[in-house]
Amino acid sequence: MPSATTTHQAAPVRDPARERPASGTLFLLLIAVCTAVTAANIYLAAPLLPLISHDFGTTPSAVAWIASVAQLGYAAGLLFFAPLGDRVNRRPLVAWLSVATTVALLAAAVAPGTAALAVAVFVAAAATVIPQLLVPLVAARAPADRRARHVAAVIAGLFTGIVAARVLGGLAGQGLGWRWVFAGSAVLTLALGLATALALPSDRPARQGGLFSGIAELPGLLRRSPELRRSCIRQAGMFGAWSALWTSLSLLLTGPAYDLSTATAGLFGLFGLTASVVAPLAGGLVDRFGAARVVGTAFVLAAVAIPLFWLGGHVLPALFAAAIAIHAALVASHVANQTVALTTTTAPATANTAYVVSGFAGGALASAAAGPAFGHWGWAGVCAVAGVWLALGWATTMRTGRR
């Protein structure tokens, strides 16, 4: 079985003649900014749950499921749209998905109730898969010895967007109302999405077949590639642990334990900037030492973070340390696992779909479990869900051997 350091040699053949538009620093920066804006859409609801529940006359725990709906929507969108990166021109696809996301976000802004809001959030998240259409492009066109660094730059944008959703979303929601947060995100998504579409190279499809034939290829791809399979399972466990904690955090911070306002609780998301700092470092470590060592270290760090989160239910400084640790673990694992997923097969967009769908499905299921756990057992229940997901993500891959 090839090691993680040799999987880079399996990258798709690059065409230097078509590399020009995607190789510049400005293009990579645009991709990162677009990724930040669109990724934020998936997490807009999480810091706004107290405001949404107040507006609709219910409790925050009763609307916590909307955060998991967004993640399920994103997973569904990845399943259907992300494999198209191997088969269609990305330029019109990114443009149309940007328009669809904008319309759905505007529908969320005027939703009359939780059911309508959930549908709009699901559609918006399903259409906002633009980052995962762009990551395979960046990975395929990067120099082999710097591929993880280029992937890390886009991942840094993704996590910056997640932080912005929590921090700016909470502040804007407190000052303007949660509906204006969705409307503002719609405007930003349309502007950045169309700008990115115009900057993309007009590539010919790399693979043949029907538009949705990539879905049919997923089971065989996972069966033939144990490295891809391990990356999917481990990131599902890691992302599930993070998601259970992070999507429930506003319930802890605005509840009796700390009694913070939505805006103040949103500022807690600034600790997520750890991810933006760690991503480039993780990319360099993967390029130098291989993915296996980075992933193993990340799981150890996450295992330390979970009891710190439990302690943070009573001691605020422990919550600070836990937030930094879990973000560092998540982004390091993500950079390593996604680099493997993108370079271990000849169908990078389809492999990336399997990888990210697995991660977000794990995150959505963990978030869905965390809501009832918080309602029945409080913050300790959420920490238990996170611990179970992390353990499952590692233990279920051990029988297939070391990478």
Secondary structure as the mmCIF struct_conf table of DSSP 4:
data_model
#
loop_
_struct_conf.conf_type_id
_struct_conf.id
_struct_conf.beg_label_comp_id
_struct_conf.beg_label_asym_id
_struct_conf.beg_label_seq_id
_struct_conf.end_label_comp_id
_struct_conf.end_label_asym_id
_struct_conf.end_label_seq_id
TURN_TY1_P TURN_TY1_P1 ALA A 4 THR A 6
HELX_RH_3T_P HELX_RH_3T_P1 THR A 7 ALA A 10
BEND BEND1 ALA A 11 ALA A 11
HELX_LH_PP_P HELX_LH_PP_P1 PRO A 12 ARG A 14
HELX_RH_3T_P HELX_RH_3T_P2 PRO A 16 ARG A 18
HELX_RH_3T_P HELX_RH_3T_P3 ARG A 20 ALA A 22
BEND BEND2 SER A 23 GLY A 24
HELX_RH_AL_P HELX_RH_AL_P1 THR A 25 ALA A 40
HELX_RH_3T_P HELX_RH_3T_P4 ASN A 41 TYR A 43
BEND BEND3 LEU A 44 LEU A 44
HELX_RH_AL_P HELX_RH_AL_P2 ALA A 45 ASP A 55
TURN_TY1_P TURN_TY1_P2 PHE A 56 GLY A 57
BEND BEND4 THR A 58 THR A 58
HELX_RH_3T_P HELX_RH_3T_P5 PRO A 60 ALA A 62
BEND BEND5 VAL A 63 VAL A 63
TURN_TY1_P TURN_TY1_P3 ALA A 64 ALA A 64
HELX_RH_AL_P HELX_RH_AL_P3 TRP A 65 PHE A 81
HELX_RH_3T_P HELX_RH_3T_P6 ALA A 82 ASP A 86
TURN_TY1_P TURN_TY1_P4 ARG A 87 ARG A 87
BEND BEND6 VAL A 88 VAL A 88
HELX_RH_AL_P HELX_RH_AL_P4 ARG A 90 ALA A 109
TURN_TY1_P TURN_TY1_P5 VAL A 110 VAL A 110
BEND BEND7 PRO A 112 GLY A 113
HELX_RH_AL_P HELX_RH_AL_P5 THR A 114 ALA A 127
HELX_RH_AL_P HELX_RH_AL_P6 ILE A 130 ARG A 141
BEND BEND8 ALA A 142 ALA A 142
HELX_RH_3T_P HELX_RH_3T_P7 ALA A 144 ARG A 146
HELX_RH_AL_P HELX_RH_AL_P7 ARG A 147 LEU A 176
HELX_RH_AL_P HELX_RH_AL_P8 TRP A 178 ALA A 199
BEND BEND9 LEU A 200 LEU A 200
HELX_LH_PP_P HELX_LH_PP_P2 ASP A 203 PRO A 205
BEND BEND10 ALA A 206 ARG A 207
BEND BEND11 GLY A 209 GLY A 209
TURN_TY1_P TURN_TY1_P6 LEU A 211 PHE A 212
HELX_RH_AL_P HELX_RH_AL_P9 SER A 213 ARG A 224
HELX_RH_AL_P HELX_RH_AL_P10 PRO A 226 LEU A 253
TURN_TY1_P TURN_TY1_P7 THR A 254 THR A 254
BEND BEND12 GLY A 255 GLY A 255
TURN_TY1_P TURN_TY1_P8 PRO A 256 TYR A 258
HELX_RH_AL_P HELX_RH_AL_P11 THR A 262 LEU A 267
HELX_RH_3T_P HELX_RH_3T_P8 PHE A 268 GLY A 272
HELX_RH_AL_P HELX_RH_AL_P12 LEU A 273 PHE A 289
HELX_RH_AL_P HELX_RH_AL_P13 ALA A 291 GLY A 312
TURN_TY1_P TURN_TY1_P9 GLY A 313 HIS A 314
HELX_RH_AL_P HELX_RH_AL_P14 LEU A 316 THR A 343
BEND BEND13 THR A 344 THR A 346
HELX_RH_AL_P HELX_RH_AL_P15 PRO A 348 TRP A 377
TURN_TY1_P TURN_TY1_P10 GLY A 378 GLY A 378
HELX_RH_AL_P HELX_RH_AL_P16 TRP A 379 ALA A 395
TURN_TY1_P TURN_TY1_P11 THR A 396 THR A 397
HELX_RH_3T_P HELX_RH_3T_P9 MET A 398 THR A 400
#
